[in-house]
Amino acid sequence: MRRLLRLALAAVSLAGISIADNFTTTCNGYYLEDDHILHATCTAKNNVANQRQLDLNDCLANLDGQLALVGKGNAFATCIHGCGLCFLEGEKLTCSCRRSDMRSVTFNALDLDVIVMNQDGKLLCNL
């Protein structure tokens, strides 16, 4: 099984198909705007650095206080049911998200490499 995996990875490499890089190894200067807009300078295949942004509403949902990787999840879309008080702590996105009972809040810390990828200088949700 491992031999098959190695052969498949070698074939992908030889075919010139690019596998997306981890966000934190190919992007820098990242920061948050309005709790959910991620800004970063990311390197493309041609070594050109591009300033990019990504609305994390496109990547995350608030599921009863827990941030989850869901396309068009709108985790930050509303103050009542959404997440807020977000900040970057190193390579972690930390947020407080309201639970469905509307009284309690859950603290979340997600690795940016789990949420976001750099695909040839473009920021995309890692879905």
C-alpha positions in Angstrom: 0.0 0.0 0.0 2.8 2.4 0.9 4.6 1.6 -2.3 1.4 2.5 -4.3 1.1 5.8 -2.5 4.8 6.6 -3.2 4.3 5.7 -6.9 1.2 7.9 -7.1 2.9 10.8 -5.5 5.9 10.4 -7.9 3.5 10.3 -10.9 1.8 13.5 -9.8 5.2 15.2 -9.3 6.5 14.0 -12.7 3.3 15.2 -14.4 3.9 18.7 -13.1 0.6 18.8 -11.2 1.0 21.2 -8.3 -0.3 20.4 -4.9 -1.3 23.5 -2.9 1.2 24.7 -0.3 0.6 25.3 3.3 -0.6 28.8 3.9 1.9 29.6 6.7 4.9 28.5 4.7 4.2 30.4 1.5 2.4 33.5 2.9 3.5 36.2 5.3 2.4 39.5 6.8 -1.0 38.0 7.4 -3.6 39.9 9.5 -7.4 40.0 10.1 -9.7 42.8 9.2 -13.2 43.0 10.8 -12.7 39.6 12.5 -13.1 37.6 9.3 -11.2 39.1 6.3 -7.7 37.5 6.1 -5.1 39.5 4.4 -1.7 38.1 3.4 1.2 38.4 1.0 1.6 35.0 -0.8 4.2 33.7 -3.2 3.2 32.2 -6.5 5.0 29.5 -8.5 7.0 32.2 -10.4 8.2 33.6 -7.0 6.2 36.7 -7.3 4.6 37.9 -4.1 0.9 38.9 -4.3 -1.2 40.7 -1.7 -4.4 38.8 -1.3 -7.5 38.6 0.9 -10.0 36.0 1.7 -13.3 36.3 3.5 -13.4 33.5 6.1 -17.2 33.4 5.8 -16.5 31.5 2.6 -14.6 28.8 4.6 -16.1 28.5 8.0 -19.5 27.8 9.7 -20.5 28.3 13.3 -22.0 24.9 14.4 -23.3 25.5 17.9 -20.3 27.5 18.9 -17.7 25.4 17.1 -16.0 26.7 14.0 -16.1 24.1 11.2 -14.6 24.0 7.7 -17.7 24.5 5.5 -17.9 26.2 2.2 -20.0 29.4 2.3 -20.7 28.7 6.0 -21.1 32.5 7.0 -19.7 31.9 10.5 -19.2 35.7 11.0 -22.3 36.9 9.1 -24.4 37.9 12.1 -23.7 39.2 15.5 -26.5 37.2 17.1 -25.5 33.7 15.9 -22.0 34.4 14.7 -18.5 34.4 15.8 -16.6 37.5 16.9 -13.7 38.8 18.9 -11.4 37.0 16.5 -7.6 37.5 16.3 -4.6 35.8 15.0 -2.3 34.3 17.6 0.8 33.1 15.6 -0.6 30.6 13.1 -3.9 30.2 14.9 -7.2 31.9 14.3 -8.9 32.3 17.7 -12.5 33.3 17.9 -15.4 33.3 20.4 -18.5 31.9 18.8 -22.0 32.1 20.2 -23.8 28.8 20.8 -27.4 28.1 19.8 -28.7 28.7 23.3 -27.8 32.4 22.7 -26.3 32.7 26.2 -23.0 30.8 26.1 -19.9 31.3 24.0 -17.3 28.7 22.9 -13.6 29.6 22.4 -12.1 28.3 19.2 -8.5 28.1 18.0 -7.9 26.8 14.5 -4.6 26.3 12.6 -4.5 28.6 9.5 -3.1 25.7 7.4 -6.3 23.7 8.1 -8.5 26.6 6.9 -6.6 28.3 4.1 -4.3 27.3 1.3 -2.1 29.2 -1.1 -2.7 28.0 -4.7 -0.2 29.7 -7.0 -0.4 33.0 -5.1 -4.2 32.9 -4.5 -5.8 32.4 -1.1 -8.5 29.7 -1.1 -10.5 27.8 1.4 -8.9 24.4 2.2 -12.1 22.5 1.6 
